[in-house]
Amino acid sequence: MNTADATVCHYCVEESFLAAYIRATATHNTCSYCRRTHPHPTAIPFDELMAIIQETVAGEYEDAANSVPYDSREGGYQLPTLDTNEVLYELGLSSPADALMKDIAESLPDVP
């Protein structure tokens, strides 16, 4: 989906903090992911949601290249690393809208 104009409602975000944030700051009546339309705002821009997620990821995780030894002869990184989907899972971020999770994962850099 083109996320530039996408909106996300609190029904599409199962993580309680983010759902509460969306309810409190909603500015749009329609969600791009579940297509629900309400008479009152229930959704925020996708980019606003991503700003929160990116800040959280940056505060909790770092690029493995910054601190984990790497040896190509030994199979790469010498400690376990996580990919983007694993990070989102560890943060407890889930959605009934598969397209939303795909867009979130694609909007984050996939670094080990």
Secondary structure, 3 states (H helix, E strand, C coil): CCCCCCEEEHHHCCCHHHHHHHHHHCCECECCCCCCECCCCCEEEHHHHHHHHHHHHHHHCCCHHHCCCEEHHHCEECCCCCCHHHHHHHCCCCCCCHHHHHHHHHHCCCCC
